[in-house]
Amino acid sequence: MNQLLDVLGTGLDLLRSRRFPAALAIAGIVGLFLAALFMFPSFDSYSDISELTLFGAFVGFVAAGETLVILIGGVDLSAPWVMTTGGILVAGWATAQHVPTVVAIIGALAVAGCVGAVNGIIVAWLGLSPVIVTLATNGLVEGGLLAYERGMSPLNVPTPITHWVYTKVWGLSSAGIFWIVASVILAILLRRSTPGFRHLATGGNRIAAVLSGVPTRLVTVGAYCGCSVLCALAGILYSGFVQIPYYGMGDPFLFEAVAGAVIGGLAFTGGEGSFVGTLIGVLFIVTLNQFMSALNVSAGVVDLIYGGAILFALAVSGPGSAQKALTKRPARRPAAKEAATP
């Protein structure tokens, strides 16, 4: 009987593990590919993988940015218009003002970093809700961009960006390879570097991190800066794909990015999750999106599926092992034996 209870307990722990949603996402990706091979005889797995990695890069960089802030217990709702700003600024500066493409990209990323710094400073020093702060910032960035561009239609993205986005390496999208490599590097830095340890400590237990000497406010500002930079980078890449950026182009990506991060095992309580899990979750989201598009499923139904997937991932992984670890009582140490008196 005890053995049966142990097996059941192990099974429940597996279901509530943060790795379980990512494992389900991998199974879902494989299942969708097999279903596509069966339902669509013209399905070319290799070229479709290249297309999936390309679209995955656009969603994936936004999801990586959201991973940075969710890991510290926050969220960034300014991602849509920061992403839009990155693409439109590069197009305007490089095409209309003849700024070198590299300089235009660096300038757009710097502007995004400043937006993230504002978010981080307000959240860290004023203690305001990140939902309200970043939602307000999203509106400010939208209004500021429209005022700066004076309502003019965006211009074409520089040819080098478009050419690079459409370039394939070993048959795979260069943008997709860039996203995968960047995700792996971020995953290694998160687990193997001092800033990564401080990042996880801030999200896992902020009070303990402060007592341990971790500069949690600077970590928070850095997380929001990194999120905005990654979102702007996603906007630049997506602008190269569509060739002419447009206002509001980042709006559909926030929901998909957060869905991918949660499905990959990210905990909204902070301190738990990984960039590799987010990568897997995003791959599942874009695979599902492409599969639903092939079936001519409406966008509303797709959003319903995304929402259901988020709720399911949150349900099976529970409130997070970090939170459970805080409430777990430490085991009592056996009392030391008193020395016998002579």
matplotlib code that plots the C-alpha trace (Angstrom):
import matplotlib.pyplot as plt

x = [0.0, 2.8, 4.5, 1.3, 1.0, 4.7, 4.1, 1.0, 2.9, 5.7, 3.1, 1.5, 4.9, 5.6, 2.3, 3.0, 6.6, 7.5, 9.0, 5.7, 4.1, 7.3, 7.2, 3.6, 4.5, 7.2, 4.6, 2.2, 4.7, 5.5, 1.7, 0.9, 3.7, 2.5, -1.1, 0.1, 2.0, -1.2, -3.7, -1.6, 0.2, 2.1, 3.5, 7.3, 8.6, 12.0, 10.8, 8.0, 10.4, 12.3, 9.1, 8.2, 11.6, 11.2, 7.8, 9.2, 11.9, 9.3, 7.3, 10.3, 12.3, 9.2, 8.7, 12.3, 11.8, 8.7, 10.6, 13.1, 10.5, 8.2, 11.1, 11.3, 7.6, 6.7, 5.2, 5.6, 2.5, 4.4, 5.9, 3.5, 4.3, 8.0, 8.2, 6.4, 8.7, 11.8, 10.8, 9.4, 12.4, 14.9, 12.9, 12.6, 16.2, 17.9, 15.6, 14.5, 17.5, 20.1, 21.5, 23.7, 21.6, 23.8, 23.6, 19.8, 19.5, 21.6, 19.7, 16.3, 17.5, 18.8, 15.4, 13.8, 16.3, 15.3, 11.7, 12.5, 14.6, 11.6, 9.4, 12.0, 12.7, 9.0, 8.3, 11.4, 11.6, 8.0, 6.6, 3.8, 2.1, 4.0, 0.7, -0.5, 3.0, 3.7, 0.2, 0.5, 3.9, 2.5, 0.1, 2.8, 5.1, 2.2, 1.4, 5.0, 5.7, 2.7, 3.7, 7.3, 6.3, 3.5, 1.1, 3.1, 3.1, 6.2, 8.9, 10.5, 13.0, 16.6, 17.4, 20.1, 17.7, 15.1, 17.8, 19.2, 15.7, 15.0, 18.4, 18.6, 21.5, 21.5, 18.0, 16.8, 15.9, 18.8, 16.5, 15.3, 18.8, 19.7, 16.7, 17.5, 21.2, 20.3, 17.8, 20.5, 23.0, 20.4, 19.6, 23.3, 23.8, 20.7, 21.9, 25.7, 26.4, 26.3, 23.7, 21.6, 21.7, 20.7, 17.9, 16.4, 17.0, 15.1, 12.1, 12.2, 12.3, 12.9, 13.3, 15.9, 17.7, 17.9, 19.2, 21.8, 23.1, 21.5, 20.7, 17.1, 16.2, 19.0, 18.1, 14.5, 15.6, 17.9, 15.1, 12.8, 15.5, 16.4, 12.7, 12.3, 15.5, 14.4, 11.0, 12.5, 14.8, 11.7, 10.1, 13.2, 13.2, 9.5, 9.8, 12.4, 9.9, 6.9, 9.3, 7.1, 6.4, 3.0, 1.4, 0.2, 2.1, 3.2, -0.3, -0.8, 2.5, 2.0, -0.6, 1.3, 4.6, 3.0, 1.3, 4.5, 6.3, 3.7, 3.3, 7.1, 6.8, 7.3, 5.9, 4.1, 5.1, 8.7, 11.9, 11.0, 11.3, 13.9, 14.6, 14.8, 11.3, 10.1, 11.6, 9.8, 6.5, 6.9, 7.6, 4.4, 2.4, 3.7, 3.2, -0.3, -0.9, 0.3, -1.7, -4.9, -4.2, -3.9, -7.3, -8.8, -9.7, -10.8, -8.6, -11.2, -11.0, -7.2, -7.3, -9.7, -7.2, -4.3, -6.3, -7.2, -3.5, -2.4, -5.0, -4.1, -0.4, -1.0, -3.3, -1.0, 2.1, 0.4, 1.3, 5.1, 7.6, 9.3, 6.2, 5.8, 9.4, 8.8, 6.0, 7.7, 8.9, 12.5, 13.2, 14.2, 17.8, 18.4, 19.6, 23.2, 24.0, 25.3, 28.8, 28.9, 30.3, 33.3]
y = [0.0, 2.4, 1.6, 2.5, 5.8, 6.5, 5.9, 8.1, 10.8, 10.7, 10.9, 14.0, 15.6, 15.0, 16.5, 19.6, 19.9, 23.0, 20.6, 18.9, 21.6, 21.8, 18.0, 18.2, 21.0, 18.8, 16.0, 18.5, 19.6, 16.0, 15.2, 18.3, 17.4, 13.8, 15.1, 17.5, 14.7, 12.6, 15.3, 17.3, 15.1, 18.1, 18.9, 19.4, 18.9, 20.5, 23.7, 24.0, 23.7, 26.7, 28.7, 27.8, 28.9, 32.2, 33.0, 31.6, 34.3, 37.1, 35.6, 34.2, 37.3, 39.0, 35.8, 35.9, 39.5, 38.6, 35.7, 38.2, 40.2, 37.3, 35.5, 38.4, 38.4, 41.1, 41.5, 44.0, 45.0, 47.7, 45.1, 45.7, 49.3, 48.9, 46.3, 48.6, 51.5, 49.4, 48.6, 52.0, 53.9, 51.8, 52.2, 56.0, 56.7, 54.4, 55.2, 58.8, 60.2, 58.0, 56.8, 53.7, 50.6, 49.4, 52.8, 52.9, 49.5, 50.5, 53.7, 52.0, 49.4, 52.3, 54.0, 50.7, 50.3, 53.8, 52.8, 49.7, 51.7, 54.0, 50.9, 49.3, 52.5, 53.2, 49.5, 49.2, 52.5, 53.6, 50.1, 50.4, 47.5, 46.4, 45.8, 49.4, 50.9, 49.0, 49.4, 53.2, 53.1, 51.3, 54.1, 56.7, 55.0, 54.7, 58.4, 59.5, 57.5, 58.9, 62.4, 61.8, 60.4, 63.1, 60.4, 59.7, 56.3, 54.2, 53.7, 50.6, 48.7, 48.8, 46.1, 44.5, 43.7, 42.2, 40.2, 38.8, 37.8, 35.9, 34.3, 30.6, 28.8, 25.0, 25.4, 27.1, 30.7, 32.8, 34.8, 31.5, 30.2, 33.6, 33.3, 29.7, 30.5, 33.6, 31.6, 28.9, 31.7, 33.3, 30.0, 29.4, 32.9, 32.5, 29.3, 29.7, 33.4, 35.7, 38.0, 35.0, 33.8, 37.3, 37.4, 34.1, 35.1, 38.3, 36.5, 33.5, 35.5, 39.2, 39.8, 37.0, 38.4, 41.8, 40.4, 38.5, 41.7, 41.3, 44.7, 43.8, 47.2, 47.2, 43.7, 44.8, 47.8, 45.5, 43.0, 45.6, 47.1, 43.7, 43.0, 46.2, 45.7, 42.1, 43.4, 46.1, 43.5, 41.4, 44.4, 45.1, 41.4, 41.4, 44.7, 43.0, 40.2, 42.5, 45.0, 48.0, 48.2, 49.5, 51.0, 48.4, 45.5, 44.3, 43.9, 40.2, 39.1, 39.8, 37.1, 34.6, 35.4, 35.1, 31.9, 30.4, 31.4, 29.9, 26.7, 26.4, 26.2, 29.8, 30.6, 33.9, 33.8, 34.4, 32.6, 29.5, 28.8, 28.8, 30.3, 26.8, 26.1, 29.3, 28.4, 25.0, 26.8, 29.3, 26.5, 24.8, 28.1, 28.8, 25.1, 25.2, 28.5, 27.2, 24.1, 26.0, 28.3, 25.3, 24.1, 27.6, 28.0, 31.5, 33.7, 33.7, 29.9, 30.1, 32.6, 30.3, 27.5, 29.8, 30.8, 27.2, 26.1, 28.8, 27.8, 24.1, 24.8, 26.8, 24.1, 21.1, 22.9, 24.3, 27.5, 26.8, 24.9, 28.0, 29.1, 25.6, 25.6, 28.7, 27.1, 23.8, 23.3, 22.2, 18.8, 18.7, 17.8, 15.0, 16.3, 15.8, 13.2, 14.5, 13.5, 11.0, 12.4, 10.6]
z = [0.0, 0.9, -2.4, -4.3, -2.4, -3.3, -7.0, -6.9, -5.1, -7.7, -10.5, -8.9, -8.4, -12.1, -13.1, -11.0, -12.2, -14.3, -16.9, -17.5, -19.6, -21.8, -22.2, -23.3, -25.7, -27.3, -27.6, -29.1, -31.7, -32.8, -32.9, -35.0, -37.5, -37.8, -38.3, -41.0, -42.8, -42.7, -43.6, -46.2, -48.7, -50.0, -46.6, -46.9, -43.4, -43.9, -45.6, -43.1, -40.2, -41.7, -41.9, -38.3, -37.1, -39.0, -37.4, -34.1, -34.1, -34.2, -31.4, -29.6, -29.0, -27.5, -25.4, -24.3, -23.1, -21.2, -19.7, -18.2, -16.4, -15.5, -13.8, -11.3, -10.8, -13.2, -16.7, -19.6, -21.5, -23.4, -25.7, -28.6, -29.3, -28.3, -31.0, -33.4, -32.6, -33.2, -36.8, -37.7, -36.3, -38.2, -41.4, -41.0, -40.0, -42.5, -45.5, -45.1, -43.2, -44.8, -41.5, -41.8, -41.1, -38.2, -36.6, -37.1, -35.5, -32.5, -32.1, -32.1, -29.6, -27.4, -27.5, -26.5, -23.7, -22.3, -22.4, -20.4, -18.0, -17.3, -16.6, -14.3, -12.3, -11.7, -10.7, -8.6, -6.8, -6.6, -6.0, -8.5, -10.2, -13.4, -15.1, -14.7, -15.3, -18.5, -19.9, -19.4, -21.0, -24.0, -24.5, -24.1, -26.6, -29.1, -28.8, -28.9, -32.0, -33.8, -32.8, -33.9, -37.3, -37.6, -38.8, -42.0, -43.5, -42.5, -45.2, -46.5, -44.3, -45.5, -48.0, -45.9, -43.2, -45.6, -47.3, -44.1, -42.7, -45.9, -46.1, -45.2, -43.7, -44.3, -45.4, -42.2, -41.6, -40.5, -38.2, -36.7, -36.1, -34.5, -32.1, -31.1, -30.5, -28.5, -26.4, -25.6, -24.6, -22.4, -20.8, -20.0, -18.6, -16.4, -14.8, -14.9, -14.2, -11.2, -12.9, -13.7, -10.1, -8.9, -11.4, -10.1, -6.5, -7.0, -8.5, -6.0, -2.8, -3.0, 0.7, 1.1, -2.0, -0.4, 2.8, 0.8, -0.8, -4.2, -5.8, -6.6, -7.9, -10.4, -11.4, -12.0, -14.1, -16.1, -16.7, -18.1, -20.2, -21.6, -22.3, -24.3, -26.3, -27.2, -28.2, -30.4, -32.0, -32.8, -34.4, -36.6, -37.8, -38.4, -40.4, -42.6, -43.2, -44.1, -45.7, -44.8, -41.1, -40.0, -36.9, -34.4, -35.9, -32.5, -31.1, -32.0, -30.6, -26.9, -26.3, -28.3, -26.5, -23.0, -24.1, -25.3, -22.1, -19.8, -21.9, -21.6, -17.8, -16.7, -13.3, -12.8, -9.2, -10.4, -9.9, -12.0, -15.6, -18.4, -21.8, -23.3, -22.0, -23.5, -26.8, -26.7, -25.8, -28.7, -31.2, -30.0, -30.4, -34.0, -35.0, -33.7, -35.5, -38.8, -38.5, -37.7, -40.6, -42.9, -41.7, -42.3, -38.6, -37.6, -35.5, -32.7, -32.4, -32.3, -29.5, -27.6, -28.0, -26.8, -23.7, -23.0, -23.4, -20.9, -18.3, -18.8, -18.4, -15.2, -13.8, -14.4, -13.0, -9.9, -8.1, -8.4, -6.5, -5.3, -3.4, -2.0, -0.9, 1.1, 3.0, 3.5, 7.1, 7.5, 8.9, 12.5, 13.2, 15.7, 19.0, 19.7, 22.3, 25.6, 26.4, 29.3, 32.5, 33.9]

ax = plt.figure().add_subplot(projection="3d")
ax.plot(x, y, z, "-o")
ax.set_aspect("equal")
plt.show()
